[in-house]
Amino acid sequence: MASPGASSLPSTRSTRRRTPAAVSNSGVLPPDLLFDVLLRIQAKELCRLRAVCRSWRSLSSDRLFIKAHAARHRSPLLLAKFRDDDAHVHVVDLSGDTFKRIAGASGDHQLLCTRLDLACLGTRSNSCRVLNPATGAVCALPKYPALGDPSRPELYKPGTFYAFGQVPSTGEYKVLRMFNRSENRSFGGEQLFDVFTINSGASNARWRVLSRDYFVEAESAVVVDGAVYFLMNGRHYPNAISSGIPPDYIASLDIRTEQWRRDLQGPISGNLDMEHADDRKEYRHLWHQLSLGELEGSLVLANHRSCQFILDIWFLTDFHSGLWVKKYSIKTESIVQSLSDDYRVKPLLVLDDGRLLIFLPLTGQLLICDPEANTYTSLEMRQLDSIAVYAGSLLSLQTGWHAVELMSVPPIRNHHRAL
């Protein structure tokens, strides 16, 4: 009899038919039955069982089996860079167990908070690397901007930030670089960006320039369904009320077309009355307590109302109409003492049981929050420098298989001459 849930995996039968001939001779179980049995086993145990015999190892290493297994088992894996290890990225689970340690980082590289099967690390000093956790390959991107002009030293000062995403329709991976510096005012008041396609071939391996009139907060960037979203830059608009730009105003860029989309009005500031002192105070506090994230495939806006010890999480349910729904309002008094003056939190995941995985960037803590009970559990994990959600599978980590090969970028000087 077919295993429970097998009907939800339409590729299962075709996967079995296309299993390599080497795995058809199980010696004990018919291939179809062996496939279904191994498909039920958690990835951590299956990695150990590979040593039983050659046919089990061959089947569990097959690309189509790995895809079917990943669709059935969704236990979250994380990419972690710890503060006591600045040279490696670790693949870990929620128990803190490390499954793989990958070289390719350095002290000032930070993991971008993504949800992909590749990782991206960037520094404020104009250095960016894309890392493949499955193969260990590292692609170092060229430093010269698309505006590459050695006579403009302000382009090479510290102050670069990055976003990393995938185009859903083509599978291309793209890096967006942002120049978050006050010197950008000399460029007609525009904020400068450029974009790089990772797997486009060496002939197109160069940065392409973008710009924007209003300054966004580069550190707030999050990629959801092929678009990069940003909050506004509060430091660039010090007079928050008179600037006319609310703190929950959100910019977005389509990474496929590399075009800016229309801006979004957030759900919070429009409900505040600037004639009232308490609302004006709340308005100013918003610049320091908002963060963006992705939960369940949606853009979310987290507002940690520190004075009330409440974390509100708003979901964008319709981009075109700008419709937001507040799905969570969670008490935070038990953790606020850990946050000092920075009250922003980063929601990472909604777990299968409805609990939330939350990252506190200031303290490097990872928490599991029960929104119904308003309780928090700190995970037993070393202090984090930065973190991402790994969308690949544990089996692909063990086999070193990945659908995308990171290209070899030509020498940086060649990029500069081509501009």
Steps between C-alpha positions, in 0.01 A plus 500: 500500500625851419635701788281770657547831325645338186209633295618852584826433317413474130861447402544190717408238237697667225789526743489127565493421129801722442704362789845390376540135408754461777228541762253253348680201647424556868577143597216495754216735407345574161611845376154660533461381857856603589430846360188539716672370812800731468274793413338471846830527693620834636804641320727482805439124541509436126850648478613235750314219320685568177778281631274191508560408136587645163142500369374702798780752454435523126125555542535756780754690288279513191397855408134417446480312830659797679233732357217265599645456850539877549136554399385250763732596788509871578702511821670841488871537447687823565821657377682656794808715541605499864680782677774264621573366149545768235638266230211255450131470425328218690195302390302432819157387611285638782669276754832671425657193335746588224477287185757680290761771547591696188802724454461822304420770755723752673467711812302784350282296264139468611246249374205660326171386649368301203289188441685332212723201424794735444643744756634852460750678726578871477704763675462874533838539328373392157567126512241235414515122465238246395538157659354163400449300823452173308829513309702747708568714191552874557456774242665834588330785317704784347536811713491759222154659485313543175588868539863390536708817492834496688482879522190476723641358827165545677373196308753280678456616857329275758122511482389225263209267573360208304181309424489156337205337326382265229280577199208252529435476125861443387682363806768770466669617820570872529693716746392858560767732640401825673720800571365630828715811536439870548739568209226378267343843531768618257340279235196723461347379826461144372583184691718270292450126444638241265398143425694185405362174356684200644425225247478701178832395347837673506415726204235679711696492825493869586308737721210699350407838646169603659399807699214635707386848608393419858756344730416155636642325805731249332531283812122443502499317164304175468422298186153348460378327184741672265483851645732687739323712763650785706395735775585868469829634635421685825852646524456667163171656612579622854188717521269202474166681509572800277677286237165354400654152468354267764724239665282211378523612138643206301688499169527190279708388204408224253821298468399345167442828317739699725236772518360679803136424571252735659560576869284354775344680793535294816205433732614699807581867450174581321308421819697751709371853566787750493291745705542273804830492689488124565449427131783733401728318745393162362562627145859591585559167676390310189831577329677287763256215551397383151651211305407306188496125452341209317257256659303235312591658167372847593672828576460582869552822693599447863430789738642450847314755711760512771309733732206259507720183481302374200621358168251549215561306176313623194468290182472657155214305344458699175779712350282675241239618749752548782296282737661405832371261767633486858528128579705517820509728803739346752610618844877545528559617857694182578762567228511878476774524764730322253450762232656811657424800276445301180151356506492353151444128460523283189224242442647203309253210484158375595557143620260213428346528848428873457789628711726774364877497458636847583853642481626779726787661301630706791555207737553225242222290655259271321160463668195283447184692584163349582264782390201355684674457835724808458804295601853491362759225502862582425666235284817340632731644239821701496466875464410581143657766282250452216257238377303378196245228431641220282254386232714205390480154652726308732534226236633744241753624756626143540518427126636840394236532228352831395314598183698823455875514459652828617683654211861607512513880493773647274769719658368827635718712269322349199165618635634851541631520143167376364300781664 
